[in-house]
Amino acid sequence: MKRRPRPSPALRLAVRAGAASAIGAAIAVPLVRKRLRIPAPVTIAACAAGPLGVSVLRPRSKKRDVAMFALQMWGFVMAHELPFDKPERLRSRLRSRYPIVSDRILGAGVLPNTRLQRGLARLPKVAVFNRFITWTHWLWFFEPYVALAVILIRHNRRFPRAARQLAAIFDIGCAVYFAVPTAPPWWASEQGLTGEEVRRIMVEVGEETWGSAWPKMYEVLGGNPWAAMPSLHFATSVSAAISLSEAGKVEGTLGWGYALTLGFGLVYLGEHYVTDLAAGALLVVAVRRGEPLAEPVVRRASEALQRLERIASG
């Protein structure tokens, strides 16, 4: 078999420098975008290049897979806030009515959020229940990644596909946030658009639980309040539950138990409409069924990155 010629030291250095620069830009550009007035497309491109830089610079391993996904999630967190950099412009495109109309149909004339909040207000220990559901919501900031960690440790061969699907759900959802900014029910209620009160119970519990620290915590976590459709909270928890079910029965039971509890909580807490959850579930279906269609493009991109990786490794 004919051996491939080794790349020149200059080419190897150039490829490695380019990959390292892509990683650095993915981290730095989102942090300075407001100060330097960097256009949103440039910021998105920088975020997208980061995981590719990791794949070129490091050989395939568990650590590389984790690093790529971590940088991917950093990019999502930064990119999903971009529309709210100019809130006035975003508000001019804000959609508030269509989920109210669709949810009223589902709720037989009353929003499901309102039905749940009114009905469960009669519980003898509703404050305890509210804290439980709110903590279920807060734990979402860890749950999808804990699920991936379980898959990585116990079912390593399933990790790349599970991580790839989860990343695609985040990315597509983020694109919809740009294209169709949609107000959540609590915000629509505050603006008098729902015609009925929808409390934001999470904030009520947050103020009670964290006291004076809550405003700062809320500011950090509430980067874009008009990123409601589809519900990525629900979509990613459902994706994690499916991946866990493919890995094992016990894992799947725990995953689905969390996803369904979270779905209920998102509506009850006033964070999402049922319509948002349905769109999130459809997004999961679309990503999983669309994977074979995207495979040729993914394979070609992977082959190109592998060629650069071989050059970078010498």
C-alpha positions as CSV (number, residue, x, y, z in Angstrom):
1,M,0.0,0.0,0.0
2,K,1.3,3.4,-1.0
3,R,2.1,5.6,2.0
4,R,0.7,9.1,2.1
5,P,3.3,11.8,1.9
6,R,3.8,13.6,5.2
7,P,2.5,17.2,5.2
8,S,5.2,19.9,5.3
9,P,5.9,21.4,8.7
10,A,4.6,24.8,7.4
11,L,1.3,23.3,6.4
12,R,0.9,21.4,9.6
13,L,1.6,24.6,11.6
14,A,-0.9,26.6,9.5
15,V,-3.6,24.0,10.0
16,R,-3.0,23.8,13.8
17,A,-2.9,27.6,14.1
18,G,-6.1,27.9,12.2
19,A,-7.9,25.4,14.4
20,A,-6.6,27.0,17.6
21,S,-7.7,30.4,16.3
22,A,-11.2,29.0,15.6
23,I,-11.4,27.8,19.2
24,G,-10.2,31.1,20.6
25,A,-12.6,33.1,18.4
26,A,-15.6,30.9,19.4
27,I,-14.9,31.8,23.1
28,A,-13.8,35.4,22.7
29,V,-16.1,36.8,20.0
30,P,-19.4,36.4,21.8
31,L,-18.0,38.0,24.9
32,V,-16.8,41.2,23.1
33,R,-19.6,41.4,20.5
34,K,-21.5,44.2,22.2
35,R,-18.4,46.3,23.0
36,L,-17.0,45.9,19.5
37,R,-20.4,45.9,17.7
38,I,-19.6,42.7,16.0
39,P,-22.4,41.7,13.6
40,A,-24.6,38.7,14.6
41,P,-23.6,36.6,11.5
42,V,-19.9,37.0,12.4
43,T,-20.6,35.9,16.0
44,I,-22.6,32.9,14.8
45,A,-19.9,31.9,12.4
46,A,-17.3,32.2,15.2
47,C,-19.4,30.0,17.5
48,A,-19.9,27.4,14.8
49,A,-16.2,27.2,14.0
50,G,-15.2,26.3,17.5
51,P,-16.2,22.6,17.7
52,L,-14.7,22.2,14.2
53,G,-11.4,23.5,15.5
54,V,-11.4,21.0,18.3
55,S,-12.1,18.1,15.9
56,V,-9.0,19.2,13.8
57,L,-6.7,19.9,16.7
58,R,-7.3,16.7,18.8
59,P,-7.6,13.1,17.7
60,R,-10.9,11.3,18.3
61,S,-11.4,10.4,22.0
62,K,-14.0,10.7,24.7
63,K,-12.4,13.9,25.9
64,R,-12.5,15.4,22.4
65,D,-16.2,14.4,22.0
66,V,-17.0,16.1,25.3
67,A,-15.0,19.2,24.4
68,M,-16.7,19.5,21.1
69,F,-20.2,19.3,22.7
70,A,-19.2,21.7,25.4
71,L,-18.1,24.3,22.9
72,Q,-21.2,23.7,20.9
73,M,-23.3,24.4,23.9
74,W,-21.3,27.5,24.7
75,G,-22.1,28.7,21.1
76,F,-25.8,28.0,21.6
77,V,-26.0,29.9,24.9
78,M,-24.3,32.9,23.3
79,A,-26.2,32.8,19.9
80,H,-29.7,32.4,21.4
81,E,-29.2,35.8,23.2
82,L,-28.2,37.6,20.0
83,P,-31.7,38.7,18.9
84,F,-32.2,40.4,22.3
85,D,-29.1,42.5,21.8
86,K,-31.5,44.9,20.0
87,P,-34.8,44.4,21.9
88,E,-36.7,47.1,20.2
89,R,-36.0,45.6,16.8
90,L,-36.9,42.2,18.1
91,R,-40.1,43.3,19.7
92,S,-41.3,44.8,16.3
93,R,-41.2,41.2,15.0
94,L,-42.6,39.5,18.2
95,R,-45.5,37.1,17.8
96,S,-47.8,36.8,20.7
97,R,-51.3,35.9,19.4
98,Y,-51.0,32.6,17.6
99,P,-50.0,30.4,20.6
100,I,-52.8,32.0,22.6
101,V,-55.4,31.1,19.9
102,S,-54.1,27.5,19.5
103,D,-53.9,26.9,23.3
104,R,-57.4,28.2,23.8
105,I,-58.6,25.6,21.3
106,L,-56.7,22.9,23.2
107,G,-58.1,24.2,26.6
108,A,-61.7,24.5,25.4
109,G,-61.8,28.3,25.7
110,V,-59.3,28.7,28.6
111,L,-55.6,28.5,28.4
112,P,-54.2,25.3,29.9
113,N,-51.8,27.4,32.0
114,T,-54.7,29.1,33.7
115,R,-56.7,25.9,34.1
116,L,-53.8,24.2,35.9
117,Q,-52.9,27.2,38.1
118,R,-56.5,27.7,39.2
119,G,-57.1,24.0,39.7
120,L,-54.0,23.2,41.7
121,A,-54.2,26.4,43.8
122,R,-56.7,24.4,45.9
123,L,-54.0,21.9,47.0
124,P,-53.5,21.8,50.7
125,K,-49.8,22.3,50.4
126,V,-49.6,24.1,47.1
127,A,-46.5,26.0,48.2
128,V,-44.6,22.7,48.6
129,F,-45.9,21.6,45.2
130,N,-44.8,24.8,43.6
131,R,-41.3,24.5,44.9
132,F,-41.0,20.9,43.7
133,I,-42.2,21.8,40.2
134,T,-39.9,24.8,40.1
135,W,-36.9,22.8,41.1
136,T,-37.8,20.3,38.4
137,H,-37.6,23.2,35.9
138,W,-34.3,24.5,37.3
139,L,-32.7,21.1,37.1
140,W,-33.2,21.2,33.3
141,F,-30.0,23.3,33.3
142,F,-28.2,20.0,34.2
143,E,-30.5,17.2,33.1
144,P,-29.6,16.8,29.3
145,Y,-25.9,16.9,30.1
146,V,-26.2,14.4,33.0
147,A,-28.1,12.1,30.5
148,L,-25.2,12.5,28.0
149,A,-22.7,11.8,30.8
150,V,-24.5,8.6,31.7
151,I,-24.5,7.5,28.0
152,L,-20.8,8.5,27.7
153,I,-19.8,6.5,30.8
154,R,-22.0,3.4,30.4
155,H,-22.8,3.3,26.7
156,N,-19.9,5.1,25.0
157,R,-20.6,4.0,21.5
158,R,-24.0,5.7,21.6
159,F,-22.6,9.0,22.8
160,P,-21.7,10.6,19.4
161,R,-25.2,10.1,18.0
162,A,-27.0,11.2,21.1
163,A,-24.8,14.3,21.4
164,R,-25.2,15.1,17.7
165,Q,-29.0,14.9,17.9
166,L,-29.2,17.1,21.0
167,A,-26.9,19.7,19.4
168,A,-29.1,19.7,16.3
169,I,-32.2,20.3,18.4
170,F,-30.5,23.2,20.1
171,D,-29.3,24.7,16.9
172,I,-32.5,24.4,14.9
173,G,-34.5,25.7,17.8
174,C,-32.2,28.7,18.0
175,A,-32.7,29.4,14.3
176,V,-36.5,29.4,14.9
177,Y,-36.0,31.9,17.8
178,F,-34.3,34.2,15.3
179,A,-37.0,33.7,12.6
180,V,-40.2,33.7,14.7
181,P,-39.6,35.3,18.1
182,T,-42.6,34.3,20.2
183,A,-43.7,35.6,23.7
184,P,-44.2,33.1,26.5
185,P,-47.6,33.0,28.4
186,W,-46.4,34.8,31.5
187,W,-45.1,37.7,29.4
188,A,-48.3,37.9,27.3
189,S,-50.3,37.9,30.5
190,E,-48.3,40.8,31.9
191,Q,-49.0,42.8,28.8
192,G,-52.8,42.1,29.0
193,L,-52.8,40.0,25.8
194,T,-54.2,36.8,27.3
195,G,-57.3,38.2,28.9
196,E,-56.7,35.9,31.8
197,E,-54.0,35.8,34.5
198,V,-51.0,33.5,33.9
199,R,-48.7,33.7,36.9
200,R,-45.0,33.1,36.6
201,I,-44.7,30.8,39.5
202,M,-41.0,30.2,39.0
203,V,-40.3,33.8,39.8
204,E,-42.5,33.7,42.9
205,V,-40.6,30.6,44.2
206,G,-37.2,32.1,43.1
207,E,-37.8,35.3,45.2
208,E,-38.8,33.2,48.2
209,T,-36.0,30.8,47.9
210,W,-33.0,33.0,47.0
211,G,-34.0,36.3,48.5
212,S,-31.8,39.3,47.5
213,A,-29.6,37.0,45.2
214,W,-32.6,36.2,43.0
215,P,-32.6,39.4,40.8
216,K,-29.0,38.7,39.7
217,M,-29.6,35.0,39.1
218,Y,-32.7,35.9,37.0
219,E,-30.7,38.4,35.0
220,V,-28.1,35.8,34.2
221,L,-30.6,33.0,33.2
222,G,-33.2,35.2,31.4
223,G,-31.0,36.2,28.4
224,N,-33.8,36.2,25.8
225,P,-37.4,36.2,27.2
226,W,-38.9,35.9,23.7
227,A,-37.3,32.5,22.9
228,A,-40.4,30.4,23.6
229,M,-41.3,28.6,20.4
230,P,-40.4,25.7,20.3
231,S,-39.8,24.7,23.9
232,L,-36.2,23.6,23.9
233,H,-36.6,22.7,27.6
234,F,-39.1,20.0,26.6
235,A,-37.5,19.0,23.3
236,T,-34.1,18.4,24.8
237,S,-35.5,16.5,27.7
238,V,-37.5,14.3,25.3
239,S,-34.4,13.7,23.2
240,A,-32.4,12.8,26.3
241,A,-35.2,10.4,27.3
242,I,-35.2,8.7,23.9
243,S,-31.4,8.3,24.0
244,L,-31.5,6.9,27.5
245,S,-34.3,4.5,26.5
246,E,-32.1,3.2,23.7
247,A,-29.3,2.7,26.2
248,G,-31.3,0.8,28.9
249,K,-34.7,0.3,30.5
250,V,-33.9,1.9,33.8
251,E,-32.2,4.9,32.2
252,G,-35.2,5.3,29.9
253,T,-37.7,5.2,32.7
254,L,-35.9,7.9,34.6
255,G,-35.4,10.0,31.5
256,W,-39.1,9.8,30.5
257,G,-40.2,10.4,34.1
258,Y,-38.3,13.7,34.2
259,A,-39.3,14.8,30.7
260,L,-43.0,14.3,31.3
261,T,-42.8,16.0,34.7
262,L,-41.0,18.9,33.2
263,G,-43.5,19.2,30.4
264,F,-46.3,19.4,32.9
265,G,-44.3,21.9,34.9
266,L,-43.5,24.2,32.0
267,V,-47.3,24.7,31.4
268,Y,-48.3,24.9,35.0
269,L,-45.5,27.4,35.9
270,G,-46.5,29.7,33.0
271,E,-43.3,29.3,31.1
272,H,-44.7,27.7,27.9
273,Y,-47.9,27.1,26.1
274,V,-48.9,23.5,25.2
275,T,-48.3,24.6,21.6
276,D,-44.7,25.3,22.4
277,L,-44.3,21.7,23.9
278,A,-45.9,20.2,20.8
279,A,-43.5,22.1,18.6
280,G,-40.6,20.9,20.7
281,A,-41.7,17.3,20.3
282,L,-42.1,17.7,16.6
283,L,-38.6,19.1,16.4
284,V,-37.3,15.9,18.1
285,V,-39.1,13.8,15.5
286,A,-37.8,15.9,12.6
287,V,-34.2,15.7,13.8
288,R,-34.3,11.9,14.3
289,R,-36.1,11.2,11.0
290,G,-34.0,13.7,9.1
291,E,-30.7,12.2,10.3
292,P,-30.5,9.8,7.3
293,L,-31.2,12.6,4.9
294,A,-28.4,14.7,6.4
295,E,-25.9,11.8,6.6
296,P,-24.2,12.3,3.2
297,V,-23.5,16.0,4.0
298,V,-22.3,15.0,7.5
299,R,-20.1,12.3,6.1
300,R,-18.4,14.6,3.6
301,A,-17.8,17.2,6.2
302,S,-16.4,14.6,8.6
303,E,-14.0,13.3,5.9
304,A,-12.8,16.9,5.2
305,L,-12.2,17.4,8.9
306,Q,-10.4,14.1,9.2
307,R,-8.0,15.1,6.4
308,L,-7.3,18.3,8.3
309,E,-6.8,16.3,11.5
310,R,-4.2,14.1,9.8
311,I,-2.4,17.2,8.6
312,A,-2.5,18.7,12.0
313,S,-1.2,15.6,13.7
314,G,1.6,15.2,11.1
